[in-house]
Each structure stands twice: as C-alpha cells, then as structure tokens.
C-alpha cells in the first residue's frame, strides 16, 4: 500500500542546549514544550489524528546532525517540523538541508521565535524549507495539515511565509492577537499522553501558564506590542501540576512564563498552592521580577522546593542610561528594599541574579558597578551574559541606527560585539571577567572569603584582585577567541570549568586564595580545600576513598562545602 493511502508520518524536532535543566544532567530527558503542543493539537482533532501519525524527536544542539538526519529519513516522514530558537538555528539549517538531500519530496516546516521575525531571511537562506509559520503556531499548524501541506492552500492561512509558483516569497497577513487568543485553548500534552512521563526514563519538564509579557524591554522577545497576556485555562494548568509533581520520574520542572506573578492573583495563587501541596518536592526554576513581588508572593513561593533553593531575578544593569535605553526601569532602592524584605520573610532563601553586559549606554566600568551592586545584595550566584540583539526586539529595530552603533555577529545568534558606548575591548574584558567569575563562585570557600574582605572598597575590586593572583598560577582562558556565539560561549564556559575543576587546577585556585587572603582573615576552609585537592591530585587512591577519608575527619557538610561545585565536570579524578 502506498504512503498516500496510509496514515501519514510526521516528525517534529526539538533541539535544546544540553545540561541546562537540570544543570549538568545529560541523562535526563528534556521534554521540549513547543513540539509537544503541536502534536497535542493534532491528537485532539479527530480528523487530523486519523490522517497523521506524529513523532517527536527531542535532542540537543550537540547531537550528531548527520545521524539525526538518517534517523529522520528512516521514518520516511511526509513532513518534518522544526521548533527554532536563536540557539538552535544553525543546527536546524544543517539538519534540514541534509534531510532534504535524503528525502527530496518531504515537506519541511519551520516555526518558533527565531524564524517568526525573520521569515523572509529564513526562506532565502534555506531553500530546503517549504513553509515558515510566524508567531503562535498551534492553530495554523492544524490549518496547514488540513490542507495537506499543499502550496496552493498556503495563501488561505494567516501569518505564514512561503514561495509561490514563481519562486517569489509570499507573506500572508493576519491578526496576531486573535491567533494568540486561540492558543490558550491548546490541549495539555501531559493530559493526552503526548508527553509520556511513565516511559521508564527520568524527565525534566516545562510548564507554561501563560504567554506574553507586559514589559517591553528592548533586548527581549517576550514582550507584546499591546502588553497583553494570554492565560492557559486555570483548571488545565492545575491538572498539569498534579500530573507532573506527583510523578516519581520527574527530576526537574521549569516554569517557562516571563514571570508567573504578572497574572492576576486569582491565577497565580492557586498554581503556587497546588505546587506547594503536591506529594513530591521537585526542584523548580521560575523567572521572577523584583518589581512584581510582594510579601504574599514571597511567603507563598518560599514554601516551594525551588532549584538550588533560590529566587532568580533579572537585574541586568544598574546604569540609569542603559536602563532607560533598554526600556527597563528599576531603582537601586527598590532592589535593596525588596531583597531585604525577602530575607526577612524567608531567610533560608538564596538569591540568584542575571546581568547583561554590552548594553547601549553602558561600558565596562558601568558593568563593574552593576557587578559590585549585585555583590552587595549577597547573591548565591550571578549569571552574566553578553547582549544579543534579537529579531523582534526594540534593539533589533534600532540595529542600523548610527546613534546606537551596533556591531553584531552576522549569524542568527546576533551577539553584540560593540556599540556606541561599549567598545569591543570592553566587551572582551567583560567576557573574560564573567568567565573567571564562574570559577570563583563554584568554589564556595574562596568566594565567601574574597567577598568578605574588610574595607570600604568595592567588592568587585577584591574579585578582580583574586583573578590576578589566580592568573599567575593558571590561565586556561588564554587563546580563547572573542568571536564567539551562543554555542561556542556555552562550550567554552563548560570546557573552562571542566578544566578548573581538575584537582590540580582546583588546588591552584585555593593556593591563589591563600596568598591573597594571607593576614586578612581566618581562612581555615580555604586551607582545607587546598589540602583536599592536593591529596586528590597526588594520591594514588580513588577520589571516592579520599573524600570519605576527609568526611570522616572534618564532617560531610564541611567537605561538600570545600569541593568545587561544578556538576558538569566528568574528570575530577584526572
């Protein structure tokens, strides 16, 4: 029987960054949500479900793309769909081109934030792609399948891009607001079995309670022009939570909303209470906004089992000019008062912060001032990222404006190499600082010792002083190119920390701290860390045996404290 008379096979590919959720764990399946929503829509439609058999392939950007193409081709699919983000665009290009070679008649569809804002560019750069779905794709995906993915039907579908019979690129019109409103009726992939949490594997799960963002930060793709939010039905979300948080195979959960508390109290409070009351305490990541975080939210959210027991906020910058240009206004006083209040209500909660370097209106000194302010908030961890000028953002609209003077990567990662106020040398200095800082905060005794040095000077200056001591002993960053992308940056940072976590290098990190801290304060834990890694690097005994010896002498908690907190390293015994 020919394929035309059978249920047609479809494949939807999700490519994520490895080892992100949960951090360092590559043995856990990350159930990407976008492909699951698309399949869920088809399964819930009796006609389409009778015509199409859809399989999701969840993989990572580090996968062998040639092997992935062969895997797809062996399934002989009628269509292949790609969920495309800034971090997997290049992988989509390479894989889809290879799939086209292997399957010349298969329909190739792309959707997602990256291609939604650059549909024409995507089609020009990727002749193998037949169709780009712009914006929320769930409802239009069903329309595309109803028309059997035939070009003569594409003109009837709102907000898609394709090539007509003459090879000319066509963009159809449509009401994005109406499309987004339809999105909230998408059935849950957890409730219809699209995401199977009982398949014998460990899972990392994404949960979405709404889409959109009321804020219009110039660097972010989340914001809507009209600032509206489209909420999923509350009962559906609560049922999803019941399924996820009571399943023993779920290792990690990630609330992918811009900020849960942007929604009305009648929406967010039952969600948080349902997570709190679940039978299992699953480590959970949620993005929070200090501007929308009151006492009730703190009290309720602090009762959850959060990943790393942390509240995670986006600080980004404290430079007033940079904040104004980014359309993101938040005073230092607000940060200080609300962080203080969080610690009064929930003293057990740790704080983590995001920062961006390379923003217009800022420079290296401004970034250092932001770091210093962040350190005074006493966070457990700081995350520092270079600016990306992403399609669909305010900065994207200004990327050619001489006033801003952006110099960008010409690849879809669109990394900012410089702008009118932030020079390329400043970007390099910021990148190197952020990479070295990653090492500092993974060694808890060193971090705590350096940040607690007495004096009226800036904490960030103490950090830079420590780096100078460390660089005299080890410099694994030498030879790194500044011409980096999201992919290379991620790999460089992982390689850097894998290098730093080697016992011989961890010993040098502790030695540098001992030299710097000499006579400044009690550093017993720093000395213990140096002794621990000295023993690991010189002894013929197994790392496990040495660790047990030290725990017997000093206690498990203290030894865990002095160990390098880097879960990605797989070579600690080398």
ZIVENZI-V844562 format. One record per residue. SS is DSSP state (~ for helix, > for strand, _ for the rest). D_LAST is the distance of its C-alpha to the last C-alpha in Angstrom with 1 decimal. Layout:
ss & d_last
SS & D_LAST
SS & D_LAST
//
This chain:
ss & d_last
_ & 57.2
_ & 56.1
~ & 53.5
~ & 56.3
~ & 57.9
_ & 54.7
_ & 52.6
> & 50.7
> & 46.9
> & 45.0
> & 41.3
> & 39.9
> & 36.4
> & 34.3
> & 31.2
> & 29.1
_ & 26.0
_ & 23.0
_ & 21.3
_ & 24.1
_ & 26.1
_ & 24.5
_ & 21.8
_ & 18.5
_ & 20.1
_ & 20.5
_ & 21.8
_ & 25.0
> & 28.0
> & 29.4
> & 33.1
_ & 34.4
~ & 37.8
~ & 39.8
~ & 39.8
~ & 40.5
~ & 43.6
~ & 44.9
~ & 44.7
~ & 46.1
~ & 49.1
~ & 49.8
~ & 49.6
_ & 52.0
_ & 54.6
~ & 56.5
~ & 57.6
~ & 54.3
~ & 52.5
~ & 55.0
~ & 54.3
> & 50.5
> & 47.5
> & 44.5
> & 40.8
> & 38.0
> & 34.7
> & 32.0
> & 29.0
> & 26.8
_ & 27.1
_ & 23.8
_ & 25.6
_ & 26.8
~ & 30.3
~ & 31.7
~ & 30.8
~ & 32.1
~ & 35.4
~ & 35.8
~ & 35.2
~ & 37.9
~ & 40.3
~ & 40.1
_ & 41.6
_ & 44.5
_ & 45.0
_ & 48.2
> & 46.3
> & 42.8
> & 42.2
> & 39.4
> & 38.7
_ & 37.8
_ & 36.2
_ & 35.1
_ & 31.5
_ & 32.3
~ & 35.3
~ & 33.8
~ & 32.2
~ & 35.7
~ & 37.3
~ & 35.2
~ & 35.3
~ & 39.0
~ & 40.0
~ & 38.3
~ & 40.0
~ & 43.3
~ & 42.9
~ & 42.3
_ & 44.9
_ & 47.6
_ & 49.9
_ & 47.5
> & 48.1
> & 45.2
> & 45.3
> & 43.3
> & 43.5
_ & 41.6
~ & 41.6
~ & 40.3
~ & 43.1
~ & 45.7
_ & 46.3
_ & 45.9
~ & 47.6
~ & 49.6
~ & 46.7
~ & 44.6
~ & 47.4
~ & 47.9
~ & 44.2
_ & 43.9
_ & 46.9
_ & 45.3
_ & 45.7
_ & 49.1
> & 49.2
> & 47.7
> & 48.4
_ & 48.5
_ & 47.9
_ & 47.9
_ & 47.7
~ & 48.5
~ & 52.3
~ & 52.5
~ & 50.0
~ & 52.6
~ & 55.3
~ & 53.5
~ & 53.1
~ & 56.7
_ & 57.7
_ & 55.6
_ & 53.6
_ & 56.6
~ & 57.1
~ & 60.7
~ & 59.8
~ & 57.2
_ & 60.0
_ & 60.9
_ & 57.5
_ & 56.9
_ & 54.2
> & 52.7
> & 52.2
> & 52.9
> & 54.7
_ & 58.4
_ & 60.3
_ & 60.6
_ & 56.9
_ & 57.5
> & 55.0
> & 56.7
> & 55.7
_ & 57.7
_ & 58.7
_ & 58.3
_ & 58.1
~ & 54.4
~ & 55.6
~ & 57.3
~ & 54.3
~ & 52.0
~ & 54.6
~ & 54.5
~ & 50.7
_ & 51.0
_ & 52.7
_ & 49.7
_ & 49.1
_ & 45.9
_ & 43.2
_ & 42.2
_ & 45.7
_ & 46.6
_ & 43.4
_ & 42.1
_ & 38.8
_ & 38.3
_ & 36.2
_ & 36.9
_ & 35.3
_ & 32.6
_ & 29.8
_ & 28.4
> & 30.0
> & 29.7
> & 33.4
> & 35.3
> & 38.7
_ & 41.4
_ & 44.5
> & 46.2
> & 45.8
_ & 46.7
_ & 46.5
_ & 49.5
_ & 47.7
_ & 47.8
_ & 44.9
_ & 44.9
_ & 41.3
_ & 41.2
_ & 42.4
_ & 43.1
_ & 46.5
_ & 49.8
_ & 52.7
_ & 54.9
_ & 52.3
_ & 53.0
_ & 50.7
> & 51.0
> & 50.1
_ & 49.2
_ & 51.6
~ & 50.7
~ & 51.3
~ & 49.0
~ & 46.2
~ & 46.8
~ & 46.7
~ & 43.4
~ & 42.0
~ & 43.3
~ & 41.7
~ & 38.3
~ & 38.0
_ & 39.2
_ & 37.0
_ & 34.1
_ & 32.1
> & 31.9
> & 28.7
> & 29.6
> & 32.7
> & 33.5
> & 37.0
_ & 37.4
_ & 40.6
_ & 41.1
_ & 41.9
~ & 43.3
~ & 45.7
~ & 47.6
_ & 49.5
_ & 52.5
~ & 52.0
~ & 53.6
~ & 50.7
~ & 47.5
~ & 48.6
~ & 49.0
~ & 45.6
~ & 43.7
~ & 45.8
~ & 45.0
~ & 41.2
~ & 41.7
_ & 43.8
_ & 41.6
_ & 40.4
_ & 36.7
_ & 34.9
_ & 32.6
_ & 30.5
> & 32.5
> & 32.3
> & 35.6
> & 36.6
> & 39.1
_ & 41.6
~ & 42.5
~ & 46.0
~ & 46.6
_ & 45.3
_ & 47.9
~ & 47.9
~ & 48.6
~ & 45.6
~ & 43.3
~ & 44.6
~ & 44.4
~ & 41.0
_ & 39.4
_ & 40.2
_ & 37.8
_ & 34.2
> & 32.7
~ & 29.1
~ & 27.3
~ & 30.8
> & 31.7
> & 34.7
> & 33.7
> & 36.2
> & 36.6
> & 37.5
> & 37.1
_ & 39.1
_ & 41.6
_ & 43.3
~ & 46.9
~ & 47.6
~ & 44.4
~ & 45.2
~ & 48.7
~ & 47.8
_ & 45.3
_ & 48.1
_ & 45.9
_ & 47.7
_ & 46.2
_ & 47.0
~ & 44.8
~ & 47.2
~ & 46.7
~ & 43.0
~ & 43.4
~ & 46.0
~ & 44.4
~ & 40.9
~ & 42.8
~ & 44.7
~ & 41.7
~ & 40.3
~ & 43.7
~ & 44.0
_ & 40.4
_ & 38.6
_ & 35.6
_ & 34.9
> & 32.3
> & 33.0
> & 31.0
> & 32.5
> & 32.4
> & 33.5
> & 34.5
> & 34.6
_ & 36.9
_ & 39.9
_ & 43.4
_ & 45.0
_ & 41.7
_ & 39.7
~ & 36.7
~ & 38.5
~ & 39.7
~ & 36.2
~ & 35.1
~ & 38.2
~ & 37.1
~ & 33.6
~ & 35.4
~ & 37.7
~ & 35.0
~ & 33.1
~ & 36.5
_ & 36.6
_ & 33.5
_ & 31.5
_ & 28.3
> & 26.9
> & 28.3
> & 27.8
> & 29.0
> & 30.1
> & 32.0
_ & 35.6
> & 36.3
_ & 40.0
_ & 40.3
_ & 43.3
_ & 45.8
_ & 45.1
~ & 47.4
~ & 45.2
~ & 45.4
~ & 49.1
_ & 48.9
_ & 46.3
_ & 49.0
_ & 50.9
_ & 51.1
_ & 51.2
_ & 47.6
_ & 46.4
_ & 43.4
> & 41.2
> & 39.1
_ & 36.8
_ & 39.0
_ & 36.8
_ & 37.3
_ & 34.4
_ & 37.0
> & 34.8
> & 36.9
> & 36.1
> & 39.0
_ & 42.4
_ & 45.5
_ & 44.0
_ & 40.2
_ & 39.5
~ & 36.7
~ & 35.3
~ & 35.5
~ & 33.5
~ & 30.8
~ & 30.7
~ & 30.6
~ & 27.8
~ & 25.6
~ & 26.6
~ & 25.8
~ & 22.3
~ & 21.6
~ & 23.3
~ & 21.0
~ & 18.2
~ & 20.8
~ & 21.9
~ & 18.5
_ & 18.3
~ & 21.5
~ & 22.4
~ & 22.1
~ & 24.1
~ & 26.7
~ & 27.1
~ & 27.5
~ & 30.0
_ & 32.0
_ & 32.9
_ & 36.7
_ & 39.0
_ & 41.1
_ & 38.9
_ & 36.9
~ & 33.7
~ & 32.3
~ & 33.1
~ & 30.9
~ & 28.0
~ & 28.6
~ & 28.8
~ & 25.4
~ & 24.0
~ & 25.7
~ & 24.1
~ & 20.6
~ & 21.4
_ & 22.3
_ & 18.8
_ & 16.8
_ & 18.4
_ & 16.4
_ & 19.7
_ & 21.5
_ & 22.8
_ & 23.0
_ & 26.4
_ & 28.8
_ & 30.3
_ & 28.3
_ & 29.3
~ & 28.3
~ & 26.0
~ & 24.3
~ & 24.2
~ & 22.6
~ & 19.9
~ & 19.5
~ & 19.1
~ & 16.5
~ & 14.5
~ & 15.2
~ & 14.0
~ & 10.8
~ & 10.3
~ & 11.8
_ & 9.8
_ & 6.5
~ & 7.3
~ & 8.6
~ & 10.7
~ & 11.8
~ & 13.0
~ & 15.0
~ & 16.4
~ & 17.7
~ & 19.0
~ & 20.9
~ & 22.5
~ & 23.5
~ & 25.2
~ & 26.9
~ & 28.1
_ & 29.4
_ & 32.8
_ & 32.9
_ & 32.1
_ & 30.4
_ & 26.7
~ & 25.7
~ & 23.1
~ & 21.5
~ & 21.4
~ & 19.9
~ & 17.1
~ & 16.5
~ & 16.7
~ & 14.4
~ & 11.4
~ & 12.5
~ & 12.4
~ & 8.9
~ & 7.7
~ & 10.4
_ & 11.1
_ & 10.9
_ & 11.8
_ & 10.2
~ & 9.3
~ & 12.7
~ & 14.5
~ & 13.7
~ & 14.7
~ & 17.8
~ & 18.6
~ & 18.7
~ & 20.7
~ & 23.1
~ & 23.7
~ & 23.7
_ & 24.3
~ & 22.4
~ & 23.8
~ & 22.8
~ & 19.2
~ & 19.0
~ & 20.7
~ & 18.2
_ & 15.1
_ & 14.3
_ & 16.6
_ & 14.9
_ & 15.3
_ & 14.3
_ & 10.6
_ & 9.1
_ & 5.4
_ & 5.5
_ & 3.8
_ & 0.0
//
